[in-house]
Structures are given as structure tokens and as C-alpha cells.
């Protein structure tokens, strides 16, 4: 087992305090958007050795991938850790974006390499050859745009806006064109509507937003939908990505709820704190709501133009009511672990800060103490200690993981157990929250 120090990414949209508050440390004074726990070479976790020296986790794995990942995982994922865990803190909206499929990522990366595009160039689309399916687990109320809404709903909203814009104006013609494309249906029609909005000039964006603010003054469902445009325009005035929100589902996750995002799903996170897990990639194709590079043609070739209900992700349950989230991706699965010391009784179902959560009945195994929980292992594991220090136990070692730190556990180190550091390091204040990620696939066998 290896203790990990994990890097922060200071993107402008990040909250200045949410990650620091969650992990119990002083904020840096600037935006703290993401904390990365993994081996992506652009921002790897650092292994902190007992003598104080440090090694990038990607470098450690490169030295002996079979030993650390296991033969099967090393062979299947070319010797790389296949997943990346992040704490994501959105203080404002992230870019409107989509992630490529594995085939698209490989082709795009190879093309940019052949074309001599530097890997750190701001206009580069593909940072690696991997796809980036992902999931988000909400720690606080979390808002997102995710997937195309039903076409009839989009047409209703467009119609309400058109009625509030001067007839015969360029903006009215734009909205009429979008409505006509929506009538044409899924596929070509939806693509056409999306393209018209994505290429709208800044003046048209401002006029549509002004119309939305007028309509928003009423009390019907359409007016509530239009509030999103005003919110995004305040952050990104004149950005055509604001108008694309008209076509997308707005999703509100409560703490403890999750959704997953396959390749081709157009989305934007709007605000909130969550645990994000993904295939280990940094490939993002942006369509707006950003000052960064936008490649409209590449985006259009990647988006799947089909209405999609928000892909919510319900947990399965392991021992002691620990939640396991298994999206339909082979790279990862997420375990949420809540520990309590023996005096506190069985670990509770909700997050320590969540009083409103409705949980399924407890599933327990009385052969285990409430504070000693097996961690799901399907190859290597990374762990993040969120609310308090934890202890990780394997047959041959014990590792103390301070609050806010992470750990990497090799595939060979099984079974892996977790308990509060209070067992050996004093009392804890309430339940102890941690997250663990391992490779996806079938439900692993838990050895105890």
C-alpha cells in the first residue's frame, strides 16, 4: 500500500473553499476546481514514501505494472491504471462538453500527433488515446445539463421565446429555423437545431436571453426552464453555448444521488460538489460556456444526437450497507464507505452531512464490527479519506491515511479492510466517510 498526496487543479470555475472545507484544510486563496487521485501523467498523485521521498504514481506503476495492477488488468489496459478519481467543486458552470469514444479518441490523438500539434497546445483536442466515460456522485446539491431533452419540450421552449422576439428579426428567423429542425425529428433534425444554436452570433444570444428574462416573469413550466439561460448568460454573456442549454435536460442531484455519462453525451456541470470517477483521460471537446478552445466541427462529429433521459445511477449494496456504484463501463466502479466506531453502532446509510436522504434498509453482516469494513477489490484500488483519518489493513500491512489524503493498493494486497483511525489514534467526531475506486466488471467477491 502507498500513501498518496493528490494535486489540485485551479481552473477558473472552481470553488475557492468547497474542497478545502470537505477535506479539512486551509484553502489556497484561489479557485480549487478538482483534486485528482490517480496516475494520469498530466497531474499524477505522488507516492509519499516512509523516508519522505516522492514518486509519481504513474512512474511507480510503469516500473512493474503486472505486480501493481495484476496481470489481467495490466494486459487489458496496456499497463495503465484505468481510472481516475476526482473531487470536483464547481463554483460556476463548466464548459458545454462531450467526450469521445475510444475509437474517436485514438484516431484524433494519432491525427494530432501526426500533424505536429504540441500536446500542451491550447487548441489541441486530444491529450491521450483514451475515452472518458464518467460518473458523478453528489456530495452537495449538484446541478447539471445532461443529454438532449425530448424534442417536444425543446420545441415548446423555442416557441415561447419566438413569441417574445420581434417578428421578422434575425433572431426570430433563427428561432424559427431551430423549431423547423426540431420538427424534422431525431438525428438530422436535432443535429441541425443544435448546429444553428451553437453558431448563433453574440447579438442573437443576447436578444434570446432578453426574451427569456421577459418570459421568465410568468409562472409556467416554460418560464422555469428559461431561468437557466439567464443564469448562464450572467456567467458567459454572448456565448452561444447559453442557447444550446435550450435543448438539454437540466438535472438536480440531491446529496447521495449519482448519474453516469457515456461517450457522446453533451453535458455541462453547473454547480456543486461531487465525487467524479472516469476512465483515465483528459480528452474534452468543448462547445461553449468557456474561454478555452472550441472546435465546433470535431464536437459535431462526436455528439450523439438522440434525446436521452438523465442516466441516473442507483447503488448496489455490499456488506454493512456500503454503497457500490457500477456504471456500464469496464474501467471503474465506486464504493462509498461510511464507518463508525464501535460505540456508535452500525454505520449509517447517508452521508454525515445529509439529513434528508432516503436509504434502502441496512444490509449487514454481524460477523464484522461496524467500524471494520471490507473494501471492494477487482484489481488495484485507490482510496480517499474524506471526513477523518482511516486505517487500511491487508494481511501483511497497515497504512494510516490522513484526512484529505489518498492511498493506492496493489491488486495483490487482498483482502483490504478499512477502519477509522480512531481505533488506534483517538476518537473521531461522528461517522467517517471515505471513497474507494476499483476496476469495473462483475460484482467482486469480498474476502473477509
ROZAMAR-362600 format. One record per residue (C-alpha): residue in three letters; x, z, y. Coordinates in Angstrom, 1 decimal. Last residue first. Example, Ala and Ser with C-alpha at 12.3 -4.5 7.8 and 13.67 -1.06 7.14 Angstrom:
ROZAMAR-362600
   rest       c1       c3       c2
    SER     13.7      7.1     -1.1
    ALA     12.3      7.8     -4.5
***
This chain:
ROZAMAR-362600
   rest       c1       c3       c2
    UNK    -13.2      4.9    -11.5
    UNK    -13.0      1.2    -11.9
    UNK    -15.4     -0.8     -9.8
    UNK    -16.1     -4.2    -11.4
    UNK    -16.3     -7.0     -8.8
    UNK    -19.6     -8.6     -7.8
    UNK    -18.9    -12.3     -8.0
    UNK    -16.8    -14.2     -5.5
    UNK    -15.2    -13.3     -2.2
    UNK    -11.8    -11.8     -1.7
    UNK    -11.5     -8.3     -0.2
    UNK    -12.4     -6.7      3.0
    UNK    -12.7     -3.0      3.8
    UNK    -14.5     -1.1      6.6
    UNK    -14.3      2.5      7.6
    UNK    -16.7      5.2      9.0
    UNK    -16.2      8.9      8.6
    UNK    -19.3     11.1      8.9
    UNK    -19.2     14.1     11.3
    UNK    -16.3     15.7     13.1
    UNK    -13.4     15.8     10.6
    UNK    -11.7     19.0      9.5
    UNK     -8.0     19.4      8.7
    UNK     -5.3     17.1      7.2
    UNK     -5.6     17.2      3.5
    UNK     -9.2     16.6      2.6
    UNK     -9.8     15.9      6.3
    UNK     -8.0     12.6      5.7
    UNK    -11.4     11.4      4.5
    UNK    -11.5      9.8      1.1
    UNK    -10.9      6.3     -0.2
    UNK    -10.2      5.1     -3.8
    UNK     -8.4      2.0     -5.0
    UNK     -8.3      1.2     -8.7
    UNK     -6.0     -0.6     -8.6
    UNK     -2.8     -1.5     -6.9
    UNK     -2.0     -4.9     -8.4
    UNK     -4.0     -6.8     -5.8
    UNK     -1.9     -5.4     -3.0
    UNK     -3.5     -3.0     -0.5
    UNK     -3.1     -3.7      3.2
    UNK     -3.9     -0.9      5.6
    UNK     -5.3     -0.6      9.1
    UNK     -5.0      1.6     12.1
    UNK     -7.8      2.7     14.5
    UNK     -7.9      6.2     13.1
    UNK     -4.8      7.0     11.2
    UNK     -4.3      5.6      7.6
    UNK     -2.7      8.2      5.3
    UNK     -1.5      6.5      2.1
    UNK     -1.4      7.9     -1.4
    UNK      0.5      6.3     -4.3
    UNK      0.8      5.6     -8.0
    UNK     -2.8      5.7     -9.4
    UNK     -4.1      4.4     -6.1
    UNK     -5.4      6.6     -3.2
    UNK     -6.2      5.7      0.4
    UNK     -6.7      8.6      2.8
    UNK     -8.7      8.2      6.0
    UNK     -8.2      9.1      9.7
    UNK    -11.4      9.1     11.8
    UNK    -14.0      6.8     13.3
    UNK    -12.8      3.3     12.5
    UNK    -10.2      3.2      9.7
    UNK     -9.7     -0.5      8.9
    UNK     -8.9     -1.6      5.3
    UNK     -7.4     -4.9      3.9
    UNK     -7.8     -5.6      0.2
    UNK     -6.0     -7.9     -2.2
    UNK     -7.7     -9.2     -5.4
    UNK    -11.4     -8.6     -6.0
    UNK    -11.4     -4.9     -5.1
    UNK    -14.4     -2.9     -4.0
    UNK    -13.3      0.5     -2.7
    UNK    -14.1      3.6     -4.8
    UNK    -15.4      6.6     -2.8
    UNK    -14.2     10.1     -2.7
    UNK    -16.1     12.1      0.0
    UNK    -19.4     12.4     -1.8
    UNK    -17.7     13.5     -5.0
    UNK    -18.0     11.1     -7.8
    UNK    -19.5     11.7    -11.2
    UNK    -22.8     12.0     -9.4
    UNK    -23.1      8.3     -9.0
    UNK    -25.4      7.4     -6.1
    UNK    -27.7      4.7     -4.9
    UNK    -29.5      6.1     -1.8
    UNK    -32.8      4.5     -0.9
    UNK    -32.7      1.4      1.3
    UNK    -31.9      2.1      5.0
    UNK    -33.9      1.9      8.2
    UNK    -31.6      2.3     11.1
    UNK    -32.8      4.1     14.2
    UNK    -30.3      6.9     14.6
    UNK    -27.2      4.8     14.7
    UNK    -23.9      6.4     16.0
    UNK    -22.6      7.5     12.6
    UNK    -23.5      4.2     11.0
    UNK    -26.5      4.5      8.6
    UNK    -26.8      5.4      4.9
    UNK    -25.4      8.9      4.9
    UNK    -22.6     10.0      2.7
    UNK    -23.8     12.7      0.3
    UNK    -23.4     16.3      1.3
    UNK    -21.6     17.6      4.5
    UNK    -19.7     20.4      2.7
    UNK    -17.9     17.8      0.5
    UNK    -16.5     15.9      3.5
    UNK    -18.4     12.8      4.4
    UNK    -17.5      9.2      3.9
    UNK    -19.3      6.0      5.2
    UNK    -17.9      2.7      3.8
    UNK    -18.9     -0.8      4.9
    UNK    -17.6     -3.4      2.4
    UNK    -17.1     -7.0      3.5
    UNK    -16.7    -10.0      1.2
    UNK    -14.2    -12.8      1.6
    UNK    -12.7    -16.2      0.8
    UNK    -15.2    -17.7     -1.6
    UNK    -18.1    -18.1      0.8
    UNK    -21.8    -17.6      0.2
    UNK    -21.9    -14.3      2.2
    UNK    -21.3    -11.1      0.2
    UNK    -21.9     -7.9      2.2
    UNK    -21.3     -4.7      0.3
    UNK    -22.9     -1.4      1.5
    UNK    -21.9      2.0      0.2
    UNK    -24.8      3.8     -1.2
    UNK    -22.7      6.2     -3.3
    UNK    -21.6      3.5     -5.6
    UNK    -22.2     -0.1     -4.6
    UNK    -25.1     -1.5     -2.7
    UNK    -26.0     -5.1     -1.8
    UNK    -26.3     -5.9      1.9
    UNK    -28.6     -8.3      3.7
    UNK    -27.2    -11.3      5.5
    UNK    -29.2    -13.1      8.1
    UNK    -28.9    -16.9      8.4
    UNK    -30.8    -17.5     11.6
    UNK    -33.4    -20.1     10.7
    UNK    -31.8    -23.6     10.9
    UNK    -32.9    -26.8     12.5
    UNK    -30.7    -29.6     11.4
    UNK    -27.9    -31.5     13.3
    UNK    -24.8    -30.2     11.5
    UNK    -22.1    -30.1     14.2
    UNK    -18.7    -31.6     13.3
    UNK    -18.7    -35.1     14.6
    UNK    -20.4    -34.0     17.8
    UNK    -17.7    -31.5     18.4
    UNK    -15.0    -34.1     18.0
    UNK    -16.6    -36.3     20.6
    UNK    -17.3    -33.5     23.0
    UNK    -13.7    -32.2     23.0
    UNK    -13.9    -29.2     25.4
    UNK    -10.6    -27.5     26.4
    UNK    -11.0    -24.0     27.9
    UNK    -12.9    -22.9     31.0
    UNK    -15.8    -21.9     28.7
    UNK    -19.5    -21.9     28.3
    UNK    -19.2    -25.4     26.8
    UNK    -18.8    -27.5     23.6
    UNK    -15.9    -25.9     21.9
    UNK    -14.3    -26.8     18.6
    UNK    -12.6    -23.7     17.1
    UNK    -10.0    -23.6     14.4
    UNK     -8.3    -20.1     14.3
    UNK     -8.3    -19.7     10.5
    UNK     -8.1    -17.0      7.9
    UNK    -11.6    -17.3      6.4
    UNK    -13.8    -15.0      8.4
    UNK    -14.8    -11.5      9.0
    UNK    -16.3    -10.1     12.2
    UNK    -17.0     -6.4     12.8
    UNK    -19.2     -6.0     15.9
    UNK    -19.5     -5.0     19.5
    UNK    -22.0     -6.7     21.8
    UNK    -22.6     -9.7     24.0
    UNK    -23.4    -13.4     24.0
    UNK    -21.9    -14.8     20.8
    UNK    -22.2    -18.6     20.8
    UNK    -23.3    -20.8     18.0
    UNK    -23.4    -24.3     16.5
    UNK    -23.4    -24.2     12.7
    UNK    -21.2    -27.0     11.3
    UNK    -19.3    -24.8      8.9
    UNK    -21.3    -21.7      7.7
    UNK    -22.2    -18.8      9.9
    UNK    -23.2    -15.4      8.5
    UNK    -25.5    -12.7      9.8
    UNK    -25.4     -9.0      9.9
    UNK    -27.5     -5.9     10.7
    UNK    -26.1     -2.4     10.9
    UNK    -26.7     -1.9     14.6
    UNK    -29.6     -4.2     15.6
    UNK    -29.0     -7.9     15.8
    UNK    -30.7    -10.0     18.5
    UNK    -30.7    -13.7     17.8
    UNK    -31.5    -16.5     20.2
    UNK    -32.1    -19.7     18.3
    UNK    -30.7    -22.8     19.9
    UNK    -32.1    -25.9     21.6
    UNK    -32.5    -24.5     25.1
    UNK    -29.0    -23.0     24.8
    UNK    -27.7    -26.5     25.2
    UNK    -28.6    -26.2     28.8
    UNK    -26.0    -23.5     29.6
    UNK    -23.4    -25.5     27.7
    UNK    -23.7    -28.0     30.5
    UNK    -21.7    -25.6     32.7
    UNK    -22.9    -25.7     36.3
    UNK    -22.5    -21.9     36.7
    UNK    -20.8    -20.2     33.8
    UNK    -21.6    -16.4     34.0
    UNK    -24.7    -16.4     36.2
    UNK    -25.7    -19.7     34.4
    UNK    -25.6    -17.9     31.1
    UNK    -28.1    -15.2     32.1
    UNK    -30.4    -17.7     33.9
    UNK    -30.5    -19.9     30.8
    UNK    -31.2    -17.0     28.5
    UNK    -34.2    -16.0     30.6
    UNK    -35.8    -19.3     29.6
    UNK    -36.8    -17.9     26.2
    UNK    -38.8    -15.1     27.9
    UNK    -40.6    -17.7     30.1
    UNK    -41.5    -19.7     27.0
    UNK    -43.0    -16.6     25.4
    UNK    -45.5    -16.1     28.3
    UNK    -45.2    -13.6     31.2
    UNK    -44.6    -15.7     34.3
    UNK    -41.6    -15.3     36.6
    UNK    -39.4    -17.1     34.1
    UNK    -41.0    -20.4     35.2
    UNK    -39.3    -20.1     38.6
    UNK    -35.9    -19.0     37.1
    UNK    -36.1    -21.8     34.6
    UNK    -36.6    -24.3     37.4
    UNK    -33.5    -23.0     39.2
    UNK    -31.6    -23.3     35.9
    UNK    -32.8    -26.9     35.5
    UNK    -31.6    -27.7     39.0
    UNK    -28.2    -26.1     38.5
    UNK    -27.6    -28.0     35.2
    UNK    -28.7    -31.2     36.9
    UNK    -26.2    -30.7     39.6
    UNK    -23.4    -29.9     37.1
    UNK    -23.9    -33.2     35.3
    UNK    -25.5    -33.3     31.9
    UNK    -23.2    -34.4     29.0
    UNK    -24.1    -31.5     26.7
    UNK    -27.8    -31.9     27.5
    UNK    -27.9    -35.6     26.6
    UNK    -25.8    -35.0     23.5
    UNK    -28.0    -32.2     22.1
    UNK    -31.1    -34.4     22.6
    UNK    -29.5    -37.3     20.9
    UNK    -28.2    -35.2     18.0
    UNK    -31.7    -33.8     17.6
    UNK    -33.2    -37.3     17.4
    UNK    -30.5    -38.7     15.1
    UNK    -30.8    -35.8     12.6
    UNK    -34.1    -34.0     12.9
    UNK    -37.1    -35.5     14.8
    UNK    -37.7    -38.5     17.0
    UNK    -40.0    -36.2     19.1
    UNK    -36.9    -34.3     20.0
    UNK    -35.3    -37.4     21.4
    UNK    -38.3    -38.1     23.7
    UNK    -38.1    -34.5     25.0
    UNK    -34.4    -34.9     25.8
    UNK    -35.1    -38.1     27.7
    UNK    -38.0    -36.5     29.6
    UNK    -35.6    -33.6     30.5
    UNK    -33.0    -36.0     31.9
    UNK    -35.6    -38.0     33.8
    UNK    -36.8    -34.8     35.4
    UNK    -33.2    -34.1     36.4
    UNK    -32.7    -37.5     37.9
    UNK    -35.9    -37.0     39.9
    UNK    -39.1    -38.9     39.3
    UNK    -41.2    -35.8     39.1
    UNK    -39.7    -32.8     40.9
    UNK    -38.9    -30.1     38.3
    UNK    -41.2    -27.2     37.3
    UNK    -43.3    -29.3     34.8
    UNK    -40.1    -30.5     33.2
    UNK    -39.1    -26.9     32.5
    UNK    -42.2    -26.1     30.6
    UNK    -41.9    -29.3     28.6
    UNK    -38.3    -28.5     27.7
    UNK    -39.5    -25.1     26.4
    UNK    -42.3    -26.6     24.3
    UNK    -40.0    -29.3     23.0
    UNK    -37.5    -26.7     21.8
    UNK    -40.2    -24.7     20.0
    UNK    -41.5    -27.9     18.3
    UNK    -37.9    -28.8     17.3
    UNK    -37.5    -25.5     15.4
    UNK    -34.4    -23.7     16.7
    UNK    -30.9    -25.1     16.2
    UNK    -28.3    -22.6     15.0
    UNK    -27.1    -19.3     16.4
    UNK    -27.1    -18.0     19.9
    UNK    -26.0    -14.4     19.8
    UNK    -26.9    -10.9     21.0
    UNK    -25.5     -7.7     19.4
    UNK    -27.0     -4.2     19.7
    UNK    -24.0     -2.0     18.6
    UNK    -21.9     -2.0     15.4
    UNK    -23.3     -5.4     14.4
    UNK    -21.8     -7.1     11.4
    UNK    -20.7    -10.7     12.0
    UNK    -19.9    -13.3      9.3
    UNK    -17.6    -16.3      9.1
    UNK    -16.8    -19.7      7.7
    UNK    -13.6    -20.9      9.3
    UNK    -12.0    -24.0      7.6
    UNK     -8.3    -24.2      7.0
    UNK     -5.7    -26.8      8.0
    UNK     -4.3    -24.9     11.0
    UNK     -4.4    -24.8     14.8
    UNK     -6.9    -27.7     15.0
    UNK     -8.4    -28.6     18.4
    UNK     -5.2    -29.0     20.6
    UNK     -6.0    -29.4     24.3
    UNK     -4.3    -26.2     25.3
    UNK     -1.1    -27.2     23.5
    UNK      0.2    -24.4     21.3
    UNK      0.4    -26.5     18.1
    UNK      2.1    -29.3     20.1
    UNK      0.3    -32.7     19.7
    UNK      2.7    -35.0     18.0
    UNK      0.1    -37.6     16.9
    UNK      1.0    -37.0     13.2
    UNK      0.4    -33.2     13.7
    UNK     -2.8    -33.9     15.5
    UNK     -4.0    -36.2     12.7
    UNK     -3.0    -33.7     10.0
    UNK     -4.9    -30.9     11.6
    UNK     -8.0    -33.0     12.0
    UNK     -8.0    -34.2      8.4
    UNK     -7.4    -30.7      7.1
    UNK    -10.0    -29.2      9.3
    UNK    -12.6    -31.8      8.5
    UNK    -12.1    -31.4      4.8
    UNK    -12.4    -27.6      5.0
    UNK    -15.5    -27.8      7.2
    UNK    -15.1    -27.5     10.9
    UNK    -16.1    -24.5     13.1
    UNK    -18.6    -24.8     15.9
    UNK    -18.7    -23.5     19.5
    UNK    -20.5    -22.5     22.6
    UNK    -17.9    -20.3     24.2
    UNK    -18.1    -16.6     24.2
    UNK    -20.7    -14.8     26.5
    UNK    -19.7    -11.7     28.3
    UNK    -18.4     -8.2     27.4
    UNK    -18.0     -9.4     23.8
    UNK    -16.1     -6.9     21.7
    UNK    -15.0     -8.3     18.3
    UNK    -13.2     -6.1     15.7
    UNK    -11.6     -8.7     13.4
    UNK    -10.9     -9.1      9.7
    UNK     -9.2    -12.2      8.5
    UNK     -9.5    -13.7      5.0
    UNK     -7.6    -16.0      2.6
    UNK     -4.3    -14.1      2.4
    UNK     -2.0    -17.1      1.7
    UNK     -0.1    -18.2     -1.4
    UNK     -1.8    -21.6     -1.6
    UNK     -5.4    -20.1     -1.7
    UNK     -6.3    -20.6     -5.3
    UNK     -2.9    -20.0     -6.7
    UNK     -2.2    -16.8     -4.7
    UNK     -5.7    -15.6     -5.6
    UNK     -5.2    -16.1     -9.3
    UNK     -1.7    -14.9     -9.5
    UNK     -2.3    -11.7     -7.6
    UNK     -2.2    -11.4     -3.8
    UNK      0.8     -9.0     -3.4
    UNK      2.8     -9.8     -6.5
    UNK      1.9    -13.5     -6.6
    UNK      2.6    -13.9     -2.9
    UNK      6.2    -12.6     -3.0
    UNK      8.2    -13.1      0.2
    UNK      5.4    -15.0      1.9
    UNK      3.2    -11.9      1.7
    UNK      5.7     -9.9      3.7
    UNK      6.1    -12.6      6.2
    UNK      2.3    -12.9      6.7
    UNK      2.1     -9.1      7.1
    UNK      4.7     -9.3      9.9
    UNK      7.4     -6.8      9.3
    UNK      8.2     -3.6     11.1
    UNK     10.8     -0.9     10.9
    UNK      9.8      2.7     11.4
    UNK     11.6      4.1      8.3
    UNK      8.3      4.5      6.5
    UNK      7.5      0.8      7.0
    UNK      4.9     -0.3      9.6
    UNK      3.5     -3.7      8.4
    UNK      2.6     -5.7     11.5
    UNK     -0.8     -7.5     11.7
    UNK     -0.5    -11.1     12.3
    UNK     -1.4    -13.0     15.5
    UNK     -0.8    -16.7     15.3
    UNK      0.5    -16.4     11.7
    UNK     -2.9    -15.2     10.4
    UNK     -2.0    -12.3      8.1
    UNK     -4.8     -9.8      8.6
    UNK     -6.4     -7.3     10.9
    UNK     -7.1     -8.8     14.3
    UNK     -8.5     -6.7     17.2
    UNK    -10.6     -8.9     19.5
    UNK    -11.7     -9.1     23.1
    UNK     -9.8     -6.4     24.9
    UNK    -10.1     -7.2     28.6
    UNK     -7.6     -5.4     30.8
    UNK     -6.8     -1.7     31.5
    UNK     -5.3     -1.1     28.1
    UNK     -8.0      1.3     27.0
    UNK     -6.8      4.7     25.7
    UNK     -7.5      5.3     22.0
    UNK    -10.4      6.5     19.8
    UNK    -11.1      3.4     17.7
    UNK    -14.6      2.7     18.9
    UNK    -13.9      3.7     22.5
    UNK    -10.8      1.5     22.6
    UNK    -12.7     -1.4     21.1
    UNK    -15.5     -1.1     23.7
    UNK    -13.4     -0.4     26.8
    UNK    -12.4     -3.5     28.7
    UNK    -14.9     -5.8     27.0
    UNK    -13.7     -9.2     26.1
    UNK    -14.7    -12.5     27.8
    UNK    -11.3    -13.0     29.4
    UNK     -9.5    -13.1     26.0
    UNK     -7.0    -10.2     25.6
    UNK     -6.3    -10.5     21.8
    UNK     -5.3     -7.1     20.4
    UNK     -2.8     -6.8     17.6
    UNK     -3.0     -4.6     14.5
    UNK     -0.5     -2.0     13.3
    UNK     -0.8     -1.9      9.5
    UNK      0.2      0.7      6.9
    UNK      1.2     -0.8      3.5
    UNK      0.0      0.0      0.0
***
